Amino acid sequence: MVREFKKTGVATALTGALLAAASMSSHATVQLSAPGDVVLVPYVKCDLSNSVNTLVGLITVYKERLGLVNASGYLPAPAGLAGLTPSDLTASPTPPATSRSSTTRTLHWYFYNSRSEHQLDGIIPVTDNDFVRFDWCTTIKTLGAQALSGVDGYMIFVDNNVDRNASVPVPSFALYGHSYQIQGQWETQAFIPVLSSPVYSIVNGTQVSNVVKRAGYPAFNRLVSGTDYTSQNSGLQRDIYMRYFLDNVTEPKLAVGNAMVFWFNTNQDTLRAAVPGETYDSEQNYLASFSVALKNELNILVSTPAKPAFPGMLHQETETYGSKFTVVNTGIVRFGVPEVQSAYPFTSSGVAFNLLGLAPDGDETKTQLQTEMATEGEDYLFQ
């Protein structure tokens, strides 16, 4: 069944897609760069043959400086996402360090493939107010792990104490930062959202784990800084909108493709086996319906002018306003992502964004990647 929507609704979606991540509903939003216990980089790739690399920059913040210590020990960060109140915070924050002290604390990084299977990990000594520059291509070459070249995956960064304990303790320091996918000698630099999360949250008076151990490695049970795909009712789906731009098939002048990235906190082979969606043109006219598998924890949907991912993406229309110019192969894709039924929000959660490939005169050797965050809509009963 086609889920039509008004032009004003899609205009809002398009506006949101061009701006920073912002939810259309009040209960969920993508939060970036808040210092947190565990940091997720949802899309990491090194391709040595095609000069593609991922760089991550993180800053470590000791919990003593954040005031996240009390008589019981360290408290989770960000405090707001953990459900803490000011009365929980009894320590007085301290100024940042101005010189490098002894590296008594250790950061641990983990790389997973698209099916959330652990592939590689390592440690980095850190201090308070430390800047950690992480180069993925250099790392896999240094460690002799060139087999990971070309592998799409994601990374988790956390206090090494999490690795050393059977359970997931509250880390002694928090992290925040940014990540970029680069091509060639910095010909292009695409922003990759970095999301941080507390190890647990207080939900209706109950302590709920956000980070757990799977096969001995840290994993997100709930990504409370992301988009919520959870409902107390069954059979609901949540709208996710992304813009596409593919230009001409025979003579691309600018757009040579785009990659739509979906990261979820779990694999869902049954629930997300056939996610429904529709394509719309730039005038918000319905073009086609489809279904797509988003089974993996990390899903990347690639479209090019010669090979679009979804029906209806290749078209031409005349805008009805202004100079009424011709528009080719651009519009909105709507995904109806099924929600998981649970009493706890964010049991199913994630982040979605789009990497638009733009090349002057269609020269793919000069492709520039530009990032647009997806726009979240309401949940609804799909019939």
C-alpha positions as CSV (number, residue, x, y, z in Angstrom):
1,M,0.0,0.0,0.0
2,V,1.3,3.4,-0.9
3,R,1.6,5.8,2.0
4,E,0.9,9.2,0.4
5,F,1.8,12.4,2.2
6,K,1.2,16.1,1.7
7,K,3.6,18.3,-0.1
8,T,4.3,20.3,3.0
9,G,5.3,17.2,4.9
10,V,7.9,16.3,2.3
11,A,9.1,19.9,2.1
12,T,9.7,19.6,5.8
13,A,11.5,16.3,5.3
14,L,13.7,17.8,2.6
15,T,14.6,20.9,4.7
16,G,15.5,18.6,7.6
17,A,17.7,16.4,5.4
18,L,19.7,19.5,4.4
19,L,20.3,20.6,8.0
20,A,21.8,18.8,11.0
21,A,20.1,15.8,12.3
22,A,16.8,16.7,13.9
23,S,13.8,14.6,14.7
24,M,10.3,15.4,13.6
25,S,9.0,13.8,16.9
26,S,9.7,15.0,20.4
27,H,10.8,11.7,21.9
28,A,13.9,10.9,19.8
29,T,16.7,12.7,18.1
30,V,20.3,12.1,17.0
31,Q,22.7,13.7,19.4
32,L,26.2,14.4,18.3
33,S,29.4,15.2,20.2
34,A,28.1,14.9,23.8
35,P,30.8,13.4,26.0
36,G,29.7,9.8,26.6
37,D,30.8,6.5,28.1
38,V,30.8,4.6,24.7
39,V,31.3,6.1,21.3
40,L,29.9,4.7,18.1
41,V,31.3,5.5,14.6
42,P,28.6,3.9,12.5
43,Y,30.4,3.6,9.2
44,V,34.2,2.9,8.9
45,K,36.0,1.9,5.8
46,C,39.5,1.7,4.4
47,D,40.0,0.7,0.7
48,L,43.7,0.7,0.0
49,S,43.2,0.1,-3.7
50,N,40.9,3.2,-4.1
51,S,42.5,5.5,-1.6
52,V,39.5,5.5,0.8
53,N,40.1,6.0,4.5
54,T,38.3,6.8,7.7
55,L,39.8,9.2,10.3
56,V,38.4,9.5,13.8
57,G,39.3,12.3,16.3
58,L,38.3,11.9,19.9
59,I,38.8,13.9,23.1
60,T,38.9,12.1,26.5
61,V,37.3,13.7,29.5
62,Y,37.9,12.3,33.0
63,K,34.7,11.8,35.0
64,E,36.2,13.8,37.9
65,R,36.2,16.9,35.6
66,L,32.5,16.3,34.6
67,G,31.4,15.9,38.2
68,L,30.3,12.4,37.5
69,V,31.6,10.8,40.7
70,N,29.9,10.2,44.0
71,A,30.2,7.9,47.0
72,S,29.1,4.9,44.8
73,G,31.8,5.5,42.2
74,Y,31.7,6.7,38.6
75,L,28.4,7.8,37.1
76,P,27.4,7.3,33.4
77,A,27.7,10.0,30.7
78,P,26.0,11.9,29.2
79,A,24.1,12.4,32.5
80,G,21.0,13.6,30.7
81,L,20.7,10.5,28.5
82,A,21.4,8.3,31.6
83,G,18.4,9.8,33.3
84,L,20.4,11.3,36.1
85,T,19.3,14.4,38.1
86,P,21.5,17.1,39.6
87,S,21.0,15.5,43.0
88,D,22.9,12.4,41.7
89,L,26.0,14.4,41.0
90,T,27.9,15.1,44.2
91,A,31.4,15.7,42.9
92,S,32.6,19.2,42.0
93,P,33.8,19.5,38.4
94,T,37.5,20.5,37.9
95,P,39.2,22.4,35.2
96,P,40.8,20.5,32.2
97,A,44.3,19.4,32.4
98,T,46.9,21.8,31.0
99,S,49.8,19.4,30.6
100,R,50.1,15.7,29.9
101,S,50.2,13.5,33.0
102,S,50.9,9.9,33.3
103,T,48.8,7.7,31.1
104,T,47.1,5.7,33.8
105,R,43.9,5.1,31.7
106,T,43.4,3.3,28.5
107,L,41.1,3.6,25.5
108,H,40.0,0.4,23.7
109,W,38.8,0.4,20.1
110,Y,36.9,-2.4,18.4
111,F,36.1,-2.9,14.7
112,Y,33.0,-4.9,13.6
113,N,31.8,-5.9,10.1
114,S,28.3,-5.2,8.8
115,R,26.9,-8.3,10.7
116,S,28.3,-7.0,14.0
117,E,31.0,-9.6,14.0
118,H,34.2,-8.6,15.8
119,Q,37.2,-8.3,13.4
120,L,40.0,-6.3,15.2
121,D,40.7,-4.3,18.3
122,G,43.5,-2.4,20.1
123,I,44.3,-0.1,22.9
124,I,45.5,3.5,23.2
125,P,46.9,5.1,26.5
126,V,45.1,8.4,27.3
127,T,45.1,11.2,29.8
128,D,42.5,13.8,30.7
129,N,41.8,16.3,27.9
130,D,43.7,14.1,25.5
131,F,43.2,14.2,21.7
132,V,43.2,10.8,20.0
133,R,43.8,10.8,16.3
134,F,42.8,7.4,14.8
135,D,43.7,6.6,11.2
136,W,42.0,3.3,10.1
137,C,44.1,2.6,7.0
138,T,47.3,3.2,8.9
139,T,46.1,1.0,11.8
140,I,45.3,-2.0,9.6
141,K,48.6,-1.7,7.8
142,T,50.5,-1.4,11.0
143,L,48.8,-4.4,12.5
144,G,49.1,-6.5,9.3
145,A,45.4,-6.7,8.8
146,Q,45.2,-5.6,5.2
147,A,42.5,-8.3,4.7
148,L,40.2,-5.7,6.2
149,S,40.8,-3.3,3.2
150,G,37.5,-2.8,1.5
151,V,35.4,-4.2,4.4
152,D,32.5,-2.0,5.4
153,G,32.1,-1.9,9.2
154,Y,31.7,0.2,12.3
155,M,33.7,1.0,15.4
156,I,33.1,1.3,19.2
157,F,35.5,3.2,21.5
158,V,35.3,2.8,25.2
159,D,37.4,2.7,28.5
160,N,39.6,-0.5,28.5
161,N,38.1,-1.5,31.8
162,V,35.0,-2.6,29.9
163,D,37.1,-5.2,28.1
164,R,38.7,-6.4,31.4
165,N,35.4,-7.1,33.2
166,A,32.8,-9.8,32.5
167,S,30.1,-7.3,33.1
168,V,30.1,-3.7,31.8
169,P,31.3,-1.3,34.4
170,V,30.8,2.4,34.3
171,P,33.9,3.9,32.6
172,S,36.2,6.3,34.4
173,F,36.3,8.7,31.4
174,A,34.0,10.0,28.7
175,L,34.6,10.6,25.0
176,Y,33.4,12.8,22.2
177,G,34.6,13.6,18.8
178,H,34.1,13.5,15.0
179,S,34.9,11.3,12.1
180,Y,35.4,11.7,8.4
181,Q,35.7,9.5,5.3
182,I,38.3,10.8,3.0
183,Q,39.3,9.9,-0.6
184,G,42.7,10.3,-2.3
185,Q,45.0,13.0,-0.9
186,W,42.1,14.8,0.9
187,E,40.3,15.5,-2.4
188,T,37.1,14.9,-0.4
189,Q,36.1,14.8,3.2
190,A,32.7,13.5,4.2
191,F,31.4,13.9,7.7
192,I,30.5,10.6,9.5
193,P,28.3,11.1,12.6
194,V,29.8,10.0,15.9
195,L,27.3,9.1,18.6
196,S,28.0,8.7,22.3
197,S,25.9,6.8,24.9
198,P,25.9,6.1,28.6
199,V,26.4,2.5,29.7
200,Y,23.1,2.5,31.4
201,S,20.0,4.7,31.8
202,I,17.3,5.1,34.5
203,V,13.9,4.4,32.8
204,N,10.9,4.7,35.0
205,G,13.0,4.1,38.0
206,T,14.7,1.0,36.6
207,Q,18.3,0.8,35.6
208,V,18.5,-0.5,32.0
209,S,21.7,-1.5,30.3
210,N,22.6,0.4,27.1
211,V,25.8,-1.4,26.5
212,V,26.3,-5.2,27.0
213,K,28.8,-7.9,26.0
214,R,28.1,-10.0,22.9
215,A,30.5,-12.9,22.3
216,G,32.8,-11.1,24.8
217,Y,32.9,-7.8,23.1
218,P,31.0,-4.5,23.8
219,A,27.7,-3.9,21.9
220,F,24.8,-1.5,22.1
221,N,21.7,-2.9,23.7
222,R,20.1,0.6,23.3
223,L,21.5,3.6,21.3
224,V,19.8,6.3,23.3
225,S,21.5,9.1,21.3
226,G,20.1,7.8,18.1
227,T,16.7,7.3,16.4
228,D,14.1,5.2,18.4
229,Y,12.6,2.3,16.4
230,T,10.7,0.9,19.4
231,S,7.0,1.1,20.3
232,Q,4.8,-0.4,23.1
233,N,2.4,-1.5,20.3
234,S,3.0,-4.1,17.7
235,G,3.0,-3.7,13.9
236,L,4.2,-0.1,13.8
237,Q,6.7,1.4,11.4
238,R,8.7,4.6,11.5
239,D,9.2,6.9,8.6
240,I,12.8,7.7,7.6
241,Y,13.3,10.1,4.7
242,M,16.4,10.5,2.5
243,R,17.1,12.7,-0.5
244,Y,18.6,11.2,-3.7
245,F,20.3,12.9,-6.6
246,L,21.6,10.9,-9.6
247,D,21.7,13.3,-12.5
248,N,21.6,12.1,-16.1
249,V,22.3,8.4,-17.0
250,T,24.2,9.0,-20.2
251,E,25.9,12.4,-19.4
252,P,26.2,12.9,-15.7
253,K,27.2,16.6,-15.1
254,L,27.5,16.5,-11.3
255,A,25.8,13.7,-9.3
256,V,27.4,10.3,-9.9
257,G,25.8,8.4,-7.1
258,N,24.9,8.2,-3.4
259,A,25.2,5.7,-0.6
260,M,22.3,5.6,2.0
261,V,23.7,4.3,5.3
262,F,21.6,2.6,8.0
263,W,23.1,1.5,11.3
264,F,21.0,-0.4,13.8
265,N,21.9,-1.8,17.2
266,T,21.1,-5.4,16.2
267,N,20.8,-7.6,13.1
268,Q,17.1,-8.3,12.3
269,D,16.9,-11.1,9.7
270,T,13.1,-11.4,9.9
271,L,11.7,-8.1,11.0
272,R,13.7,-6.0,8.5
273,A,13.8,-8.6,5.7
274,A,11.5,-6.5,3.5
275,V,11.3,-2.9,4.6
276,P,8.7,-1.1,2.5
277,G,9.4,2.2,0.8
278,E,8.4,4.7,-1.9
279,T,10.3,7.0,-4.2
280,Y,9.0,10.6,-4.9
281,D,10.2,13.2,-7.4
282,S,11.2,16.7,-6.5
283,E,7.6,17.8,-6.8
284,Q,6.6,15.2,-4.2
285,N,4.7,13.1,-6.7
286,Y,4.7,9.4,-6.0
287,L,6.7,7.3,-8.4
288,A,7.1,3.7,-7.2
289,S,6.9,1.3,-4.3
290,F,9.5,-1.2,-3.3
291,S,10.8,-3.3,-0.5
292,V,14.5,-3.6,0.6
293,A,16.3,-5.8,3.0
294,L,17.9,-4.0,6.0
295,K,18.8,-7.1,7.9
296,N,22.3,-6.2,9.0
297,E,23.5,-4.0,11.8
298,L,25.2,-1.9,9.1
299,N,23.4,-1.5,5.7
300,I,24.7,0.5,2.8
301,L,22.4,1.1,-0.2
302,V,24.4,2.4,-3.2
303,S,22.8,4.0,-6.2
304,T,24.4,5.3,-9.4
305,P,22.8,6.9,-12.5
306,A,23.4,3.6,-14.4
307,K,22.2,1.4,-11.5
308,P,19.7,3.0,-9.1
309,A,18.9,1.1,-6.0
310,F,15.1,1.7,-6.2
311,P,12.5,1.9,-9.0
312,G,11.4,5.4,-9.9
313,M,14.7,7.1,-9.2
314,L,15.3,7.9,-12.9
315,H,12.9,10.5,-14.1
316,Q,12.5,14.1,-15.3
317,E,10.0,16.8,-14.4
318,T,9.6,20.5,-14.5
319,E,9.4,22.5,-11.3
320,T,6.2,24.3,-10.8
321,Y,7.6,27.4,-9.2
322,G,10.1,30.1,-10.1
323,S,11.8,29.7,-13.5
324,K,10.2,26.3,-13.8
325,F,13.5,24.6,-14.7
326,T,13.9,20.9,-15.5
327,V,14.9,18.5,-12.7
328,V,16.5,15.2,-13.4
329,N,16.6,12.1,-11.1
330,T,16.2,13.8,-7.8
331,G,13.7,13.6,-5.0
332,I,12.9,11.8,-1.7
333,V,12.9,8.2,-0.7
334,R,10.7,7.1,2.3
335,F,11.5,4.0,4.3
336,G,9.0,2.5,6.7
337,V,11.3,0.9,9.2
338,P,9.5,-1.7,11.3
339,E,9.5,-1.0,15.1
340,V,10.3,-3.5,17.8
341,Q,7.7,-3.9,20.5
342,S,9.1,-3.2,24.0
343,A,8.3,-1.5,27.2
344,Y,11.7,0.2,27.0
345,P,12.3,2.9,24.3
346,F,15.4,2.6,22.1
347,T,15.4,-1.2,22.4
348,S,15.6,-1.0,18.7
349,S,17.6,2.1,17.7
350,G,20.1,3.5,15.2
351,V,21.3,6.3,12.9
352,A,20.8,6.9,9.2
353,F,22.5,9.3,6.8
354,N,23.3,9.8,3.1
355,L,26.6,10.2,1.3
356,L,26.0,12.1,-1.9
357,G,28.7,11.7,-4.6
358,L,29.2,14.8,-6.6
359,A,31.7,15.0,-9.5
360,P,32.4,18.1,-11.7
361,D,31.5,17.3,-15.3
362,G,30.8,13.7,-14.3
363,D,34.5,12.9,-13.7
364,E,34.3,10.1,-11.1
365,T,38.0,10.5,-10.3
366,K,37.1,13.8,-8.7
367,T,34.1,12.7,-6.8
368,Q,33.3,14.7,-3.7
369,L,31.2,13.1,-0.9
370,Q,28.8,15.3,1.0
371,T,26.9,14.1,4.1
372,E,23.2,14.6,4.7
373,M,21.5,13.3,7.8
374,A,18.3,11.4,7.3
375,T,15.1,12.9,8.6
376,E,12.9,11.0,11.0
377,G,9.1,11.1,10.8
378,E,6.3,9.7,13.0
379,D,5.5,6.1,13.6
380,Y,2.3,4.6,12.2
381,L,0.4,1.4,11.7
382,F,1.1,0.1,8.1
383,Q,-1.8,-1.7,6.6
